[in-house]
Amino acid sequence: MKATLFRQHGGPEVLEDTDFPTPEPKAGEILVRLHAAALNRMDVMVRNGWQGLKLELPHINGADGAGEVTGLGENATGFKIGDRVAINANLGCGQCESCLSGRDNLCSNWHLLGETIRGTYAEYICLPARQLYKLPNDFDFHASAAAALVYQTAWHSMVTRGKVNAGETVAIVGAGGGVNSASIQVAKHLGARVVVIGSNSEKLKKAEVLGADILIDRSKESDWSKAIFIATEKLGVDVVVDNVGTTFPLSLRALRKGGRLLTVGNSDAPRFEIDNRYIFAKHLSIIGSTMSNLADFAEVMDLVVAGKLKPVIDKTFPLKEAAAAQERLWRGENFGKITLDIS
Ligand SMILES: [Zn+2]
């Protein structure tokens, strides 16, 4: 099969468009002919590598993908040849106490597809049947690939963990990233009022199209917690979605009493100082999560295929131009998801 892989960690130049053995489905696994993959910032971090990251080289990037079932391993059930499927990258072992109780994201042997296991920048992939979501025949592969990781992540954080309610005000730090554009839509779907803090007016305009009610341009207002106070009659917001990290001090200030700070990652540095007085004096909660579980994935994908949540696609590149696609993502030039065409 064709794949874009790397044999050593490094910059975009280590990505190589080449032939690689087509995987064969083991018992319980399904072979999928991928037609689309979607990029995540994690892909670039894995390509660069970090101390302690354990993976087998050559490695294939990619957590998100969608395609057609072309092979079934022994005892693989629930799918037939020709079914169109989206991939859930959240890989629990399927056997431990956490997995059996529906909390597969807490699995002690948890893996993320494309991080420690070869991913979707390839023509074929084999996965356990439980990792696949059956798509309607007319649903687009690129929209499916663009949806899978970011919507399940936003849904699990905001619904299952953060318990965002109708009528609450949710501030989202950043406008362009895939999880942030998904978070705007999930918050609106839940009936919340949405404040978006964006880096420029162009991205804020796009956030407004997705439903953002209040727009704050951080290039003009570096202390955007003040702007939030003014916009909320000095109450602050109920929830902040902060996947930047170093902005936690401002997020903690922007929260009202009893507020929740939700985080699923850090696009900036992972270490920073926070003032503990905000946390106890305002009864704040900091709620972390990553990805979701199988039930949340199915629930949010049902909303995606029903058109209630609409994946935002920034740009599509051919698979062999994955390096250019990753550069666009890493420079933050995108609004929404970048996908790869694997036709
Ligand atoms: Zn498990």
Residues whose N, C-alpha, C, O or C-beta is under 5 A from the ligand:
A	BS01	ZN	G92 C93 G94 Q95 C96 C99 C107 S108
